[in-house]
Amino acid sequence: MATSEGSIIPKIMVNNNITDDSGIQIIIDGLKTNNTLQILNLYNNQLSDNMKSQLKVIQQYKRDGSNGYQQVNEMYTHIIT
C-alpha cells in the first residue's frame, strides 16, 4: 500500500497480530484502492474460514481488476495458520 508520501510497499507481512476478523477488515478495505501491493503474507493469525475465503476471492479480483478493485496482475495472498 502507498504511504502518505506516495512510497510503494510491494509486500506486507503480518505475523501473530490479527486476533479477530475486524483486524483483517482494515487490510481488506485498503486492498480495494491499492494498486502496488503484490504480496500479502498472513502467518499465524486467527482468521475465520470466512475471512480466508474472502481474501482468496479478493486476490482474484485484484488480478482481474474487477468488482471495484484496482488491478495488480501478480497479486498473491499467503495465509498460513
HTML snippet that shows the backbone in 3Dmol.js (N, CA, C, O; Angstrom):
<script src="https://3Dmol.org/build/3Dmol-min.js"></script>
<div id="view" style="width:600px;height:400px;position:relative"></div>
<script>
const pdb = `
ATOM      1  N   MET A   1       0.842  -1.170   0.000  1.00  0.00           N
ATOM      2  CA  MET A   1       0.000   0.000   0.000  1.00  0.00           C
ATOM      3  C   MET A   1       0.894   1.242   0.000  1.00  0.00           C
ATOM      4  O   MET A   1       2.008   1.211   0.523  1.00  0.00           O
ATOM      5  N   ALA A   2       0.419   2.288  -0.565  1.00  0.00           N
ATOM      6  CA  ALA A   2       1.226   3.504  -0.619  1.00  0.00           C
ATOM      7  C   ALA A   2       1.152   4.234   0.717  1.00  0.00           C
ATOM      8  O   ALA A   2       0.108   4.259   1.370  1.00  0.00           O
ATOM      9  N   THR A   3       2.256   4.818   1.106  1.00  0.00           N
ATOM     10  CA  THR A   3       2.289   5.612   2.327  1.00  0.00           C
ATOM     11  C   THR A   3       1.780   7.012   2.011  1.00  0.00           C
ATOM     12  O   THR A   3       1.497   7.325   0.855  1.00  0.00           O
ATOM     13  N   SER A   4       1.664   7.839   3.014  1.00  0.00           N
ATOM     14  CA  SER A   4       1.168   9.197   2.794  1.00  0.00           C
ATOM     15  C   SER A   4       2.107  10.004   1.902  1.00  0.00           C
ATOM     16  O   SER A   4       1.685  10.971   1.268  1.00  0.00           O
ATOM     17  N   GLU A   5       3.370   9.612   1.852  1.00  0.00           N
ATOM     18  CA  GLU A   5       4.324  10.320   0.984  1.00  0.00           C
ATOM     19  C   GLU A   5       4.333   9.743  -0.426  1.00  0.00           C
ATOM     20  O   GLU A   5       5.052  10.249  -1.287  1.00  0.00           O
ATOM     21  N   GLY A   6       3.537   8.678  -0.687  1.00  0.00           N
ATOM     22  CA  GLY A   6       3.467   8.101  -2.017  1.00  0.00           C
ATOM     23  C   GLY A   6       4.447   6.977  -2.257  1.00  0.00           C
ATOM     24  O   GLY A   6       4.559   6.503  -3.388  1.00  0.00           O
ATOM     25  N   SER A   7       5.161   6.531  -1.241  1.00  0.00           N
ATOM     26  CA  SER A   7       6.085   5.418  -1.411  1.00  0.00           C
ATOM     27  C   SER A   7       5.310   4.145  -1.720  1.00  0.00           C
ATOM     28  O   SER A   7       4.153   3.999  -1.325  1.00  0.00           O
ATOM     29  N   ILE A   8       5.946   3.243  -2.416  1.00  0.00           N
ATOM     30  CA  ILE A   8       5.307   1.980  -2.785  1.00  0.00           C
ATOM     31  C   ILE A   8       5.759   0.885  -1.827  1.00  0.00           C
ATOM     32  O   ILE A   8       6.946   0.740  -1.536  1.00  0.00           O
ATOM     33  N   ILE A   9       4.786   0.123  -1.346  1.00  0.00           N
ATOM     34  CA  ILE A   9       5.072  -1.024  -0.488  1.00  0.00           C
ATOM     35  C   ILE A   9       4.590  -2.263  -1.234  1.00  0.00           C
ATOM     36  O   ILE A   9       3.385  -2.509  -1.289  1.00  0.00           O
ATOM     37  N   PRO A  10       5.510  -3.061  -1.817  1.00  0.00           N
ATOM     38  CA  PRO A  10       5.082  -4.208  -2.612  1.00  0.00           C
ATOM     39  C   PRO A  10       4.727  -5.451  -1.794  1.00  0.00           C
ATOM     40  O   PRO A  10       4.148  -6.395  -2.330  1.00  0.00           O
ATOM     41  N   LYS A  11       5.069  -5.461  -0.499  1.00  0.00           N
ATOM     42  CA  LYS A  11       4.846  -6.660   0.302  1.00  0.00           C
ATOM     43  C   LYS A  11       4.509  -6.275   1.737  1.00  0.00           C
ATOM     44  O   LYS A  11       5.144  -5.395   2.319  1.00  0.00           O
ATOM     45  N   ILE A  12       3.500  -6.946   2.305  1.00  0.00           N
ATOM     46  CA  ILE A  12       3.153  -6.763   3.714  1.00  0.00           C
ATOM     47  C   ILE A  12       3.160  -8.125   4.387  1.00  0.00           C
ATOM     48  O   ILE A  12       2.587  -9.084   3.869  1.00  0.00           O
ATOM     49  N   MET A  13       3.810  -8.208   5.543  1.00  0.00           N
ATOM     50  CA  MET A  13       3.820  -9.434   6.337  1.00  0.00           C
ATOM     51  C   MET A  13       3.177  -9.131   7.685  1.00  0.00           C
ATOM     52  O   MET A  13       3.582  -8.193   8.371  1.00  0.00           O
ATOM     53  N   VAL A  14       2.178  -9.923   8.064  1.00  0.00           N
ATOM     54  CA  VAL A  14       1.514  -9.768   9.353  1.00  0.00           C
ATOM     55  C   VAL A  14       1.582 -11.119  10.054  1.00  0.00           C
ATOM     56  O   VAL A  14       0.947 -12.083   9.628  1.00  0.00           O
ATOM     57  N   ASN A  15       2.349 -11.177  11.121  1.00  0.00           N
ATOM     58  CA  ASN A  15       2.542 -12.424  11.850  1.00  0.00           C
ATOM     59  C   ASN A  15       2.009 -12.301  13.270  1.00  0.00           C
ATOM     60  O   ASN A  15       2.439 -11.430  14.026  1.00  0.00           O
ATOM     61  N   ASN A  16       1.075 -13.172  13.631  1.00  0.00           N
ATOM     62  CA  ASN A  16       0.554 -13.267  15.002  1.00  0.00           C
ATOM     63  C   ASN A  16      -0.061 -11.983  15.533  1.00  0.00           C
ATOM     64  O   ASN A  16      -0.131 -11.812  16.750  1.00  0.00           O
ATOM     65  N   ASN A  17      -0.505 -11.083  14.687  1.00  0.00           N
ATOM     66  CA  ASN A  17      -1.034  -9.812  15.164  1.00  0.00           C
ATOM     67  C   ASN A  17      -2.543  -9.679  15.032  1.00  0.00           C
ATOM     68  O   ASN A  17      -3.145  -8.861  15.728  1.00  0.00           O
ATOM     69  N   ILE A  18      -3.157 -10.445  14.177  1.00  0.00           N
ATOM     70  CA  ILE A  18      -4.597 -10.329  13.968  1.00  0.00           C
ATOM     71  C   ILE A  18      -5.285 -11.375  14.830  1.00  0.00           C
ATOM     72  O   ILE A  18      -5.047 -12.575  14.689  1.00  0.00           O
ATOM     73  N   THR A  19      -6.139 -10.903  15.722  1.00  0.00           N
ATOM     74  CA  THR A  19      -6.790 -11.820  16.658  1.00  0.00           C
ATOM     75  C   THR A  19      -8.270 -12.016  16.371  1.00  0.00           C
ATOM     76  O   THR A  19      -8.907 -12.874  16.982  1.00  0.00           O
ATOM     77  N   ASP A  20      -8.829 -11.233  15.450  1.00  0.00           N
ATOM     78  CA  ASP A  20     -10.220 -11.439  15.056  1.00  0.00           C
ATOM     79  C   ASP A  20     -10.442 -10.846  13.669  1.00  0.00           C
ATOM     80  O   ASP A  20      -9.558 -10.192  13.116  1.00  0.00           O
ATOM     81  N   ASP A  21     -11.621 -11.079  13.114  1.00  0.00           N
ATOM     82  CA  ASP A  21     -11.891 -10.647  11.750  1.00  0.00           C
ATOM     83  C   ASP A  21     -11.889  -9.143  11.569  1.00  0.00           C
ATOM     84  O   ASP A  21     -11.654  -8.665  10.459  1.00  0.00           O
ATOM     85  N   SER A  22     -12.144  -8.380  12.625  1.00  0.00           N
ATOM     86  CA  SER A  22     -12.147  -6.930  12.470  1.00  0.00           C
ATOM     87  C   SER A  22     -10.744  -6.412  12.140  1.00  0.00           C
ATOM     88  O   SER A  22     -10.603  -5.386  11.474  1.00  0.00           O
ATOM     89  N   GLY A  23      -9.730  -7.105  12.592  1.00  0.00           N
ATOM     90  CA  GLY A  23      -8.356  -6.703  12.296  1.00  0.00           C
ATOM     91  C   GLY A  23      -8.011  -6.818  10.829  1.00  0.00           C
ATOM     92  O   GLY A  23      -7.272  -5.989  10.299  1.00  0.00           O
ATOM     93  N   ILE A  24      -8.532  -7.826  10.169  1.00  0.00           N
ATOM     94  CA  ILE A  24      -8.238  -8.011   8.749  1.00  0.00           C
ATOM     95  C   ILE A  24      -9.083  -7.085   7.882  1.00  0.00           C
ATOM     96  O   ILE A  24      -8.722  -6.812   6.737  1.00  0.00           O
ATOM     97  N   GLN A  25     -10.201  -6.599   8.412  1.00  0.00           N
ATOM     98  CA  GLN A  25     -11.082  -5.739   7.622  1.00  0.00           C
ATOM     99  C   GLN A  25     -10.377  -4.466   7.178  1.00  0.00           C
ATOM    100  O   GLN A  25     -10.650  -3.962   6.088  1.00  0.00           O
ATOM    101  N   ILE A  26      -9.486  -3.941   7.990  1.00  0.00           N
ATOM    102  CA  ILE A  26      -8.728  -2.741   7.617  1.00  0.00           C
ATOM    103  C   ILE A  26      -7.866  -3.022   6.389  1.00  0.00           C
ATOM    104  O   ILE A  26      -7.779  -2.196   5.481  1.00  0.00           O
ATOM    105  N   ILE A  27      -7.232  -4.187   6.367  1.00  0.00           N
ATOM    106  CA  ILE A  27      -6.407  -4.567   5.214  1.00  0.00           C
ATOM    107  C   ILE A  27      -7.283  -4.744   3.980  1.00  0.00           C
ATOM    108  O   ILE A  27      -6.935  -4.271   2.898  1.00  0.00           O
ATOM    109  N   ILE A  28      -8.411  -5.420   4.137  1.00  0.00           N
ATOM    110  CA  ILE A  28      -9.325  -5.641   3.010  1.00  0.00           C
ATOM    111  C   ILE A  28      -9.784  -4.308   2.429  1.00  0.00           C
ATOM    112  O   ILE A  28      -9.826  -4.148   1.209  1.00  0.00           O
ATOM    113  N   ASP A  29     -10.126  -3.352   3.284  1.00  0.00           N
ATOM    114  CA  ASP A  29     -10.553  -2.036   2.811  1.00  0.00           C
ATOM    115  C   ASP A  29      -9.450  -1.352   2.008  1.00  0.00           C
ATOM    116  O   ASP A  29      -9.729  -0.712   0.994  1.00  0.00           O
ATOM    117  N   GLY A  30      -8.207  -1.481   2.452  1.00  0.00           N
ATOM    118  CA  GLY A  30      -7.080  -0.877   1.744  1.00  0.00           C
ATOM    119  C   GLY A  30      -6.784  -1.537   0.411  1.00  0.00           C
ATOM    120  O   GLY A  30      -6.292  -0.883  -0.509  1.00  0.00           O
ATOM    121  N   LEU A  31      -7.076  -2.821   0.295  1.00  0.00           N
ATOM    122  CA  LEU A  31      -6.805  -3.534  -0.949  1.00  0.00           C
ATOM    123  C   LEU A  31      -7.657  -3.044  -2.114  1.00  0.00           C
ATOM    124  O   LEU A  31      -7.265  -3.178  -3.274  1.00  0.00           O
ATOM    125  N   LYS A  32      -8.798  -2.487  -1.813  1.00  0.00           N
ATOM    126  CA  LYS A  32      -9.714  -2.052  -2.870  1.00  0.00           C
ATOM    127  C   LYS A  32      -9.080  -0.990  -3.768  1.00  0.00           C
ATOM    128  O   LYS A  32      -9.218  -1.055  -4.989  1.00  0.00           O
ATOM    129  N   THR A  33      -8.394  -0.024  -3.185  1.00  0.00           N
ATOM    130  CA  THR A  33      -7.841   1.078  -3.972  1.00  0.00           C
ATOM    131  C   THR A  33      -6.346   0.952  -4.237  1.00  0.00           C
ATOM    132  O   THR A  33      -5.814   1.650  -5.100  1.00  0.00           O
ATOM    133  N   ASN A  34      -5.667   0.082  -3.517  1.00  0.00           N
ATOM    134  CA  ASN A  34      -4.222  -0.059  -3.686  1.00  0.00           C
ATOM    135  C   ASN A  34      -3.901  -0.736  -5.013  1.00  0.00           C
ATOM    136  O   ASN A  34      -4.551  -1.715  -5.380  1.00  0.00           O
ATOM    137  N   ASN A  35      -2.908  -0.225  -5.733  1.00  0.00           N
ATOM    138  CA  ASN A  35      -2.516  -0.856  -6.997  1.00  0.00           C
ATOM    139  C   ASN A  35      -1.029  -1.201  -7.039  1.00  0.00           C
ATOM    140  O   ASN A  35      -0.464  -1.382  -8.117  1.00  0.00           O
ATOM    141  N   THR A  36      -0.392  -1.292  -5.868  1.00  0.00           N
ATOM    142  CA  THR A  36       1.036  -1.625  -5.832  1.00  0.00           C
ATOM    143  C   THR A  36       1.351  -2.883  -5.047  1.00  0.00           C
ATOM    144  O   THR A  36       2.364  -3.529  -5.313  1.00  0.00           O
ATOM    145  N   LEU A  37       0.514  -3.250  -4.088  1.00  0.00           N
ATOM    146  CA  LEU A  37       0.812  -4.402  -3.242  1.00  0.00           C
ATOM    147  C   LEU A  37       0.728  -5.689  -4.055  1.00  0.00           C
ATOM    148  O   LEU A  37      -0.297  -5.973  -4.675  1.00  0.00           O
ATOM    149  N   GLN A  38       1.805  -6.463  -4.052  1.00  0.00           N
ATOM    150  CA  GLN A  38       1.836  -7.723  -4.786  1.00  0.00           C
ATOM    151  C   GLN A  38       1.750  -8.936  -3.872  1.00  0.00           C
ATOM    152  O   GLN A  38       1.220  -9.971  -4.277  1.00  0.00           O
ATOM    153  N   ILE A  39       2.259  -8.831  -2.649  1.00  0.00           N
ATOM    154  CA  ILE A  39       2.291  -9.980  -1.750  1.00  0.00           C
ATOM    155  C   ILE A  39       1.748  -9.577  -0.383  1.00  0.00           C
ATOM    156  O   ILE A  39       2.205  -8.608   0.223  1.00  0.00           O
ATOM    157  N   LEU A  40       0.765 -10.339   0.086  1.00  0.00           N
ATOM    158  CA  LEU A  40       0.210 -10.161   1.419  1.00  0.00           C
ATOM    159  C   LEU A  40       0.408 -11.480   2.164  1.00  0.00           C
ATOM    160  O   LEU A  40      -0.259 -12.472   1.871  1.00  0.00           O
ATOM    161  N   ASN A  41       1.323 -11.482   3.122  1.00  0.00           N
ATOM    162  CA  ASN A  41       1.598 -12.678   3.916  1.00  0.00           C
ATOM    163  C   ASN A  41       0.914 -12.563   5.265  1.00  0.00           C
ATOM    164  O   ASN A  41       1.148 -11.606   6.003  1.00  0.00           O
ATOM    165  N   LEU A  42       0.078 -13.524   5.588  1.00  0.00           N
ATOM    166  CA  LEU A  42      -0.624 -13.563   6.865  1.00  0.00           C
ATOM    167  C   LEU A  42      -0.297 -14.893   7.531  1.00  0.00           C
ATOM    168  O   LEU A  42      -0.902 -15.916   7.210  1.00  0.00           O
ATOM    169  N   TYR A  43       0.643 -14.882   8.444  1.00  0.00           N
ATOM    170  CA  TYR A  43       1.091 -16.109   9.104  1.00  0.00           C
ATOM    171  C   TYR A  43       0.671 -16.127  10.562  1.00  0.00           C
ATOM    172  O   TYR A  43       0.860 -15.148  11.284  1.00  0.00           O
ATOM    173  N   ASN A  44       0.101 -17.246  10.992  1.00  0.00           N
ATOM    174  CA  ASN A  44      -0.269 -17.484  12.387  1.00  0.00           C
ATOM    175  C   ASN A  44      -1.211 -16.426  12.949  1.00  0.00           C
ATOM    176  O   ASN A  44      -1.099 -16.040  14.113  1.00  0.00           O
ATOM    177  N   ASN A  45      -2.131 -15.963  12.121  1.00  0.00           N
ATOM    178  CA  ASN A  45      -3.160 -15.036  12.572  1.00  0.00           C
ATOM    179  C   ASN A  45      -4.456 -15.812  12.751  1.00  0.00           C
ATOM    180  O   ASN A  45      -4.676 -16.832  12.097  1.00  0.00           O
ATOM    181  N   GLN A  46      -5.299 -15.329  13.628  1.00  0.00           N
ATOM    182  CA  GLN A  46      -6.553 -16.018  13.935  1.00  0.00           C
ATOM    183  C   GLN A  46      -7.662 -15.523  13.013  1.00  0.00           C
ATOM    184  O   GLN A  46      -8.473 -14.684  13.403  1.00  0.00           O
ATOM    185  N   LEU A  47      -7.695 -16.045  11.789  1.00  0.00           N
ATOM    186  CA  LEU A  47      -8.696 -15.647  10.809  1.00  0.00           C
ATOM    187  C   LEU A  47      -9.752 -16.739  10.685  1.00  0.00           C
ATOM    188  O   LEU A  47      -9.436 -17.928  10.701  1.00  0.00           O
ATOM    189  N   SER A  48     -11.006 -16.322  10.562  1.00  0.00           N
ATOM    190  CA  SER A  48     -12.084 -17.288  10.363  1.00  0.00           C
ATOM    191  C   SER A  48     -11.991 -17.855   8.945  1.00  0.00           C
ATOM    192  O   SER A  48     -11.342 -17.275   8.074  1.00  0.00           O
ATOM    193  N   ASP A  49     -12.635 -18.973   8.733  1.00  0.00           N
ATOM    194  CA  ASP A  49     -12.677 -19.555   7.392  1.00  0.00           C
ATOM    195  C   ASP A  49     -13.327 -18.590   6.412  1.00  0.00           C
ATOM    196  O   ASP A  49     -12.938 -18.532   5.246  1.00  0.00           O
ATOM    197  N   ASN A  50     -14.317 -17.831   6.880  1.00  0.00           N
ATOM    198  CA  ASN A  50     -14.977 -16.846   6.032  1.00  0.00           C
ATOM    199  C   ASN A  50     -13.986 -15.779   5.565  1.00  0.00           C
ATOM    200  O   ASN A  50     -13.979 -15.428   4.385  1.00  0.00           O
ATOM    201  N   MET A  51     -13.159 -15.264   6.457  1.00  0.00           N
ATOM    202  CA  MET A  51     -12.180 -14.239   6.079  1.00  0.00           C
ATOM    203  C   MET A  51     -11.121 -14.809   5.134  1.00  0.00           C
ATOM    204  O   MET A  51     -10.704 -14.139   4.189  1.00  0.00           O
ATOM    205  N   LYS A  52     -10.697 -16.023   5.384  1.00  0.00           N
ATOM    206  CA  LYS A  52      -9.726 -16.658   4.480  1.00  0.00           C
ATOM    207  C   LYS A  52     -10.314 -16.767   3.078  1.00  0.00           C
ATOM    208  O   LYS A  52      -9.645 -16.488   2.084  1.00  0.00           O
ATOM    209  N   SER A  53     -11.574 -17.177   3.018  1.00  0.00           N
ATOM    210  CA  SER A  53     -12.253 -17.298   1.732  1.00  0.00           C
ATOM    211  C   SER A  53     -12.382 -15.943   1.046  1.00  0.00           C
ATOM    212  O   SER A  53     -12.147 -15.832  -0.157  1.00  0.00           O
ATOM    213  N   GLN A  54     -12.753 -14.914   1.802  1.00  0.00           N
ATOM    214  CA  GLN A  54     -12.864 -13.567   1.253  1.00  0.00           C
ATOM    215  C   GLN A  54     -11.534 -13.090   0.683  1.00  0.00           C
ATOM    216  O   GLN A  54     -11.502 -12.497  -0.395  1.00  0.00           O
ATOM    217  N   LEU A  55     -10.450 -13.338   1.383  1.00  0.00           N
ATOM    218  CA  LEU A  55      -9.130 -12.904   0.916  1.00  0.00           C
ATOM    219  C   LEU A  55      -8.743 -13.595  -0.388  1.00  0.00           C
ATOM    220  O   LEU A  55      -8.125 -12.974  -1.253  1.00  0.00           O
ATOM    221  N   LYS A  56      -9.091 -14.852  -0.541  1.00  0.00           N
ATOM    222  CA  LYS A  56      -8.788 -15.561  -1.788  1.00  0.00           C
ATOM    223  C   LYS A  56      -9.596 -14.991  -2.946  1.00  0.00           C
ATOM    224  O   LYS A  56      -9.085 -14.857  -4.058  1.00  0.00           O
ATOM    225  N   VAL A  57     -10.861 -14.655  -2.687  1.00  0.00           N
ATOM    226  CA  VAL A  57     -11.702 -14.046  -3.720  1.00  0.00           C
ATOM    227  C   VAL A  57     -11.145 -12.676  -4.101  1.00  0.00           C
ATOM    228  O   VAL A  57     -11.075 -12.340  -5.284  1.00  0.00           O
ATOM    229  N   ILE A  58     -10.751 -11.890  -3.107  1.00  0.00           N
ATOM    230  CA  ILE A  58     -10.182 -10.568  -3.364  1.00  0.00           C
ATOM    231  C   ILE A  58      -8.891 -10.682  -4.157  1.00  0.00           C
ATOM    232  O   ILE A  58      -8.632  -9.857  -5.032  1.00  0.00           O
ATOM    233  N   GLN A  59      -8.079 -11.690  -3.866  1.00  0.00           N
ATOM    234  CA  GLN A  59      -6.857 -11.916  -4.647  1.00  0.00           C
ATOM    235  C   GLN A  59      -7.203 -12.034  -6.129  1.00  0.00           C
ATOM    236  O   GLN A  59      -6.515 -11.453  -6.968  1.00  0.00           O
ATOM    237  N   GLN A  60      -8.253 -12.772  -6.462  1.00  0.00           N
ATOM    238  CA  GLN A  60      -8.645 -12.922  -7.867  1.00  0.00           C
ATOM    239  C   GLN A  60      -9.184 -11.608  -8.427  1.00  0.00           C
ATOM    240  O   GLN A  60      -8.882 -11.254  -9.566  1.00  0.00           O
ATOM    241  N   TYR A  61      -9.980 -10.879  -7.638  1.00  0.00           N
ATOM    242  CA  TYR A  61     -10.462  -9.571  -8.084  1.00  0.00           C
ATOM    243  C   TYR A  61      -9.285  -8.656  -8.415  1.00  0.00           C
ATOM    244  O   TYR A  61      -9.310  -7.944  -9.419  1.00  0.00           O
ATOM    245  N   LYS A  62      -8.252  -8.677  -7.566  1.00  0.00           N
ATOM    246  CA  LYS A  62      -7.070  -7.836  -7.796  1.00  0.00           C
ATOM    247  C   LYS A  62      -6.368  -8.235  -9.086  1.00  0.00           C
ATOM    248  O   LYS A  62      -5.956  -7.373  -9.862  1.00  0.00           O
ATOM    249  N   ARG A  63      -6.233  -9.511  -9.313  1.00  0.00           N
ATOM    250  CA  ARG A  63      -5.581  -9.965 -10.545  1.00  0.00           C
ATOM    251  C   ARG A  63      -6.367  -9.563 -11.780  1.00  0.00           C
ATOM    252  O   ARG A  63      -5.792  -9.200 -12.807  1.00  0.00           O
ATOM    253  N   ASP A  64      -7.705  -9.630 -11.671  1.00  0.00           N
ATOM    254  CA  ASP A  64      -8.572  -9.306 -12.802  1.00  0.00           C
ATOM    255  C   ASP A  64      -8.850  -7.813 -12.929  1.00  0.00           C
ATOM    256  O   ASP A  64      -9.204  -7.334 -14.006  1.00  0.00           O
ATOM    257  N   GLY A  65      -8.688  -7.077 -11.830  1.00  0.00           N
ATOM    258  CA  GLY A  65      -9.096  -5.673 -11.818  1.00  0.00           C
ATOM    259  C   GLY A  65     -10.608  -5.555 -11.886  1.00  0.00           C
ATOM    260  O   GLY A  65     -11.139  -4.670 -12.557  1.00  0.00           O
ATOM    261  N   SER A  66     -11.301  -6.446 -11.194  1.00  0.00           N
ATOM    262  CA  SER A  66     -12.760  -6.492 -11.264  1.00  0.00           C
ATOM    263  C   SER A  66     -13.405  -6.195  -9.913  1.00  0.00           C
ATOM    264  O   SER A  66     -12.726  -6.100  -8.891  1.00  0.00           O
ATOM    265  N   ASN A  67     -14.728  -6.052  -9.931  1.00  0.00           N
ATOM    266  CA  ASN A  67     -15.533  -5.860  -8.725  1.00  0.00           C
ATOM    267  C   ASN A  67     -15.090  -4.643  -7.899  1.00  0.00           C
ATOM    268  O   ASN A  67     -15.205  -4.646  -6.674  1.00  0.00           O
ATOM    269  N   GLY A  68     -14.587  -3.612  -8.574  1.00  0.00           N
ATOM    270  CA  GLY A  68     -14.195  -2.381  -7.898  1.00  0.00           C
ATOM    271  C   GLY A  68     -12.768  -2.367  -7.368  1.00  0.00           C
ATOM    272  O   GLY A  68     -12.362  -1.386  -6.746  1.00  0.00           O
ATOM    273  N   TYR A  69     -11.996  -3.422  -7.595  1.00  0.00           N
ATOM    274  CA  TYR A  69     -10.617  -3.494  -7.105  1.00  0.00           C
ATOM    275  C   TYR A  69      -9.643  -3.062  -8.189  1.00  0.00           C
ATOM    276  O   TYR A  69      -9.804  -3.406  -9.360  1.00  0.00           O
ATOM    277  N   GLN A  70      -8.606  -2.285  -7.775  1.00  0.00           N
ATOM    278  CA  GLN A  70      -7.548  -1.883  -8.696  1.00  0.00           C
ATOM    279  C   GLN A  70      -6.734  -3.110  -9.099  1.00  0.00           C
ATOM    280  O   GLN A  70      -6.451  -3.969  -8.264  1.00  0.00           O
ATOM    281  N   GLN A  71      -6.362  -3.192 -10.357  1.00  0.00           N
ATOM    282  CA  GLN A  71      -5.664  -4.371 -10.858  1.00  0.00           C
ATOM    283  C   GLN A  71      -4.191  -4.405 -10.447  1.00  0.00           C
ATOM    284  O   GLN A  71      -3.471  -3.412 -10.552  1.00  0.00           O
ATOM    285  N   VAL A  72      -3.775  -5.563  -9.982  1.00  0.00           N
ATOM    286  CA  VAL A  72      -2.377  -5.904  -9.734  1.00  0.00           C
ATOM    287  C   VAL A  72      -2.218  -7.318 -10.278  1.00  0.00           C
ATOM    288  O   VAL A  72      -2.656  -8.282  -9.651  1.00  0.00           O
ATOM    289  N   ASN A  73      -1.594  -7.441 -11.438  1.00  0.00           N
ATOM    290  CA  ASN A  73      -1.557  -8.720 -12.154  1.00  0.00           C
ATOM    291  C   ASN A  73      -1.027  -9.876 -11.334  1.00  0.00           C
ATOM    292  O   ASN A  73      -1.577 -10.976 -11.392  1.00  0.00           O
ATOM    293  N   GLU A  74       0.004  -9.657 -10.590  1.00  0.00           N
ATOM    294  CA  GLU A  74       0.625 -10.750  -9.849  1.00  0.00           C
ATOM    295  C   GLU A  74       0.439 -10.566  -8.353  1.00  0.00           C
ATOM    296  O   GLU A  74       1.414 -10.550  -7.601  1.00  0.00           O
ATOM    297  N   MET A  75      -0.799 -10.428  -7.919  1.00  0.00           N
ATOM    298  CA  MET A  75      -1.117 -10.261  -6.504  1.00  0.00           C
ATOM    299  C   MET A  75      -1.271 -11.629  -5.863  1.00  0.00           C
ATOM    300  O   MET A  75      -2.024 -12.464  -6.363  1.00  0.00           O
ATOM    301  N   TYR A  76      -0.569 -11.870  -4.765  1.00  0.00           N
ATOM    302  CA  TYR A  76      -0.635 -13.154  -4.054  1.00  0.00           C
ATOM    303  C   TYR A  76      -0.945 -12.922  -2.585  1.00  0.00           C
ATOM    304  O   TYR A  76      -0.388 -12.028  -1.947  1.00  0.00           O
ATOM    305  N   THR A  77      -1.845 -13.745  -2.061  1.00  0.00           N
ATOM    306  CA  THR A  77      -2.163 -13.735  -0.643  1.00  0.00           C
ATOM    307  C   THR A  77      -1.752 -15.079  -0.080  1.00  0.00           C
ATOM    308  O   THR A  77      -2.250 -16.116  -0.519  1.00  0.00           O
ATOM    309  N   HIS A  78      -0.850 -15.073   0.889  1.00  0.00           N
ATOM    310  CA  HIS A  78      -0.398 -16.294   1.527  1.00  0.00           C
ATOM    311  C   HIS A  78      -0.970 -16.324   2.941  1.00  0.00           C
ATOM    312  O   HIS A  78      -0.693 -15.443   3.755  1.00  0.00           O
ATOM    313  N   ILE A  79      -1.773 -17.350   3.221  1.00  0.00           N
ATOM    314  CA  ILE A  79      -2.394 -17.478   4.536  1.00  0.00           C
ATOM    315  C   ILE A  79      -1.972 -18.819   5.118  1.00  0.00           C
ATOM    316  O   ILE A  79      -2.320 -19.874   4.587  1.00  0.00           O
ATOM    317  N   ILE A  80      -1.231 -18.771   6.197  1.00  0.00           N
ATOM    318  CA  ILE A  80      -0.807 -19.988   6.893  1.00  0.00           C
ATOM    319  C   ILE A  80      -1.170 -19.834   8.361  1.00  0.00           C
ATOM    320  O   ILE A  80      -0.759 -18.877   9.018  1.00  0.00           O
ATOM    321  N   THR A  81      -1.946 -20.786   8.869  1.00  0.00           N
ATOM    322  CA  THR A  81      -2.347 -20.709  10.279  1.00  0.00           C
ATOM    323  C   THR A  81      -1.766 -21.860  11.052  1.00  0.00           C
ATOM    324  O   THR A  81      -1.991 -21.971  12.257  1.00  0.00           O
TER     325      THR A  81
END
`;
const viewer = $3Dmol.createViewer("view");
viewer.addModel(pdb, "pdb");
viewer.setStyle({}, {cartoon: {color: "spectrum"}});
viewer.zoomTo();
viewer.render();
</script>
